[in-house]
Amino acid sequence: MNRRRLIALAGAALLPGTALAQGLNEAQRAEVLDILRRALREDPSILRDAFESLERAEEEARAAARAQAIAQNAQALFQDPAAPIKGNPQGRVVLAEFFDVRCGFCKQLHPVMDQLVRRESDVRVVLVDLPILGPASVLGARALLAAQRQGRYVPLYDALLRLREEITEPVIRREAERAGLDWARLRREMDEATTTQRIERNLGLARALDIQGTPAILGGTTLLPGAVDLATLQRLTAQLRG
């Protein structure tokens, strides 16, 4: 066993709650501490390597927990008949995109997702409104969910994601009317309880999956955070087909 592995084991022996730690008496713990002190004096890089190893282990644990959470929530994520979708409604390759209409990275991802659904004819994207950037984001999410009842979710979604101005009610009205929506009905249904419930459901789903920001793309048990490129998305869809 190499020296660094021995040092790692010595460090693990000092962590509270581990089997190694519980099996040491005070004299043995003192001896282990002395070994660590001498090793760090001789080679300080050991400490850096130990922290990097710990970070890797923690990230692997988070990824495993997230994969399990995605699997447990797969029905709500990928098979909810009430969810708005983009791409092929019958597509057998299913992704879920958590987004905020005011998120700059979501706006950056938007044309990439358009390319994906144009090039990959068997892809269905479930759109999950996650308004986390303040009241204007909530206003935009309400408008989109109300637009879904008029069958115009995607046209309004495209319009709002292309915006380079702040989302306000007059802006939403302008874009909604351009998208062929009945504004009076839309404004009324934006405030209905079912719209609020859908937003709360999406926020709860994001918490369950430990989604920390937008955009976030999910497929199978994989999560891709941020504005990924087309090649990354295509690799994921290829994996899902396999």
DRENMAR-981637 format. One line per 2 residues: number of its first residue (from 1); for each residue y, x, z negated of C-alpha. Coordinates in steps of 0.25 Angstrom, whole numbers, padded with zeros to 4 digits. Last residue first. Example, Ala and Ser with C-alpha at 12.3 -4.5 7.8 and 13.67 -1.06 7.14 Angstrom:
BEGIN
2) -0004,0055,-0029  -0018,0049,-0031
# end
This chain:
BEGIN
242) 0012,-0118,0104  0023,-0128,0108
240) 0029,-0125,0094  0029,-0110,0097
238) 0036,-0112,0111  0046,-0121,0104
236) 0049,-0110,0094  0050,-0099,0105
234) 0059,-0108,0113  0069,-0110,0101
232) 0070,-0095,0099  0072,-0093,0114
230) 0083,-0103,0114  0091,-0096,0103
228) 0092,-0100,0088  0105,-0106,0082
226) 0100,-0105,0067  0087,-0107,0060
224) 0074,-0108,0067  0064,-0115,0058
222) 0049,-0115,0062  0038,-0124,0056
220) 0036,-0132,0070  0050,-0131,0075
218) 0063,-0131,0067  0077,-0127,0072
216) 0088,-0125,0062  0103,-0126,0066
214) 0108,-0127,0055  0107,-0122,0041
212) 0098,-0119,0029  0086,-0127,0033
210) 0077,-0127,0021  0067,-0136,0027
208) 0067,-0147,0016  0082,-0145,0016
206) 0084,-0148,0031  0075,-0160,0029
204) 0084,-0165,0018  0096,-0163,0027
202) 0090,-0170,0039  0086,-0182,0030
200) 0100,-0183,0024  0105,-0183,0038
198) 0096,-0194,0042  0099,-0202,0030
196) 0114,-0202,0033  0111,-0207,0047
194) 0102,-0218,0041  0113,-0222,0031
192) 0123,-0225,0042  0136,-0217,0043
190) 0134,-0212,0057  0129,-0226,0061
188) 0143,-0232,0061  0150,-0220,0069
186) 0139,-0221,0079  0140,-0236,0081
184) 0155,-0235,0083  0154,-0222,0092
182) 0144,-0228,0102  0138,-0215,0108
180) 0139,-0211,0122  0139,-0196,0120
178) 0154,-0195,0123  0156,-0206,0112
176) 0148,-0198,0102  0156,-0185,0106
174) 0170,-0192,0103  0165,-0199,0091
172) 0159,-0186,0085  0173,-0179,0088
170) 0180,-0191,0081  0171,-0190,0069
168) 0172,-0175,0067  0164,-0164,0071
166) 0172,-0151,0073  0173,-0145,0086
164) 0164,-0136,0095  0155,-0148,0099
162) 0142,-0145,0106  0133,-0149,0095
160) 0141,-0162,0094  0139,-0166,0108
158) 0124,-0162,0109  0122,-0170,0096
156) 0129,-0182,0102  0121,-0182,0115
154) 0108,-0180,0106  0110,-0191,0097
152) 0114,-0202,0107  0103,-0212,0105
150) 0112,-0222,0099  0105,-0220,0085
148) 0105,-0205,0087  0120,-0206,0088
146) 0120,-0209,0073  0112,-0197,0070
144) 0122,-0188,0078  0134,-0195,0071
142) 0129,-0193,0057  0126,-0178,0060
140) 0140,-0176,0065  0146,-0182,0053
138) 0137,-0174,0044  0141,-0161,0051
136) 0156,-0165,0049  0153,-0167,0034
134) 0148,-0153,0032  0139,-0142,0039
132) 0126,-0147,0034  0123,-0159,0044
130) 0109,-0157,0048  0106,-0166,0060
128) 0091,-0164,0064  0089,-0164,0079
126) 0074,-0164,0083  0072,-0156,0095
124) 0061,-0159,0105  0056,-0149,0114
122) 0046,-0152,0126  0056,-0149,0137
120) 0059,-0135,0133  0070,-0130,0142
118) 0080,-0141,0140  0077,-0143,0125
116) 0079,-0128,0123  0092,-0127,0130
114) 0098,-0138,0122  0093,-0132,0109
112) 0101,-0119,0114  0113,-0127,0117
110) 0113,-0133,0103  0110,-0120,0095
108) 0125,-0115,0095  0129,-0129,0091
106) 0119,-0128,0079  0124,-0114,0076
104) 0138,-0120,0075  0134,-0131,0066
102) 0142,-0143,0066  0132,-0152,0072
100) 0122,-0147,0061  0108,-0144,0066
98) 0093,-0145,0062  0085,-0144,0074
96) 0070,-0149,0075  0061,-0144,0085
94) 0049,-0151,0092  0040,-0146,0103
92) 0033,-0159,0108  0045,-0165,0115
90) 0044,-0180,0116  0059,-0182,0113
88) 0062,-0169,0122  0075,-0163,0118
86) 0084,-0167,0107  0080,-0176,0095
84) 0086,-0185,0085  0076,-0188,0073
82) 0071,-0202,0071  0057,-0199,0076
80) 0055,-0188,0066  0045,-0179,0072
78) 0050,-0165,0071  0057,-0163,0058
76) 0053,-0175,0049  0039,-0173,0054
74) 0039,-0158,0052  0044,-0159,0037
72) 0032,-0153,0031  0030,-0143,0042
70) 0045,-0139,0041  0044,-0137,0026
68) 0032,-0128,0028  0039,-0120,0038
66) 0051,-0119,0028  0042,-0114,0017
64) 0036,-0104,0026  0050,-0099,0031
62) 0055,-0098,0016  0043,-0090,0012
60) 0045,-0081,0024  0059,-0079,0021
58) 0056,-0076,0006  0046,-0065,0010
56) 0056,-0059,0020  0067,-0059,0010
54) 0057,-0052,0000  0053,-0042,0010
52) 0067,-0039,0013  0070,-0037,-0002
50) 0059,-0028,-0004  0063,-0019,0008
48) 0077,-0018,0003  0071,-0014,-0011
46) 0062,-0004,-0004  0074,0002,0003
44) 0078,0009,-0010  0067,0019,-0009
42) 0065,0030,-0020  0074,0022,-0030
40) 0067,0009,-0026  0053,0015,-0029
38) 0057,0020,-0042  0063,0006,-0046
36) 0051,-0001,-0041  0041,0007,-0048
34) 0049,0006,-0061  0049,-0009,-0060
32) 0034,-0009,-0058  0032,-0001,-0071
30) 0041,-0010,-0079  0033,-0022,-0074
28) 0020,-0015,-0078  0026,-0013,-0092
26) 0030,-0027,-0093  0017,-0033,-0089
24) 0014,-0036,-0075  0005,-0048,-0070
22) 0016,-0058,-0069  0024,-0050,-0059
20) 0012,-0048,-0050  0009,-0063,-0050
18) 0023,-0065,-0046  0032,-0074,-0055
16) 0043,-0064,-0057  0044,-0053,-0046
14) 0041,-0040,-0053  0027,-0038,-0046
12) 0033,-0041,-0033  0042,-0029,-0034
10) 0030,-0020,-0037  0023,-0026,-0025
8) 0035,-0023,-0016  0035,-0009,-0021
6) 0020,-0007,-0018  0022,-0013,-0004
4) 0034,-0002,-0002  0024,0009,-0006
2) 0014,0006,0004  0000,0000,0000
# end
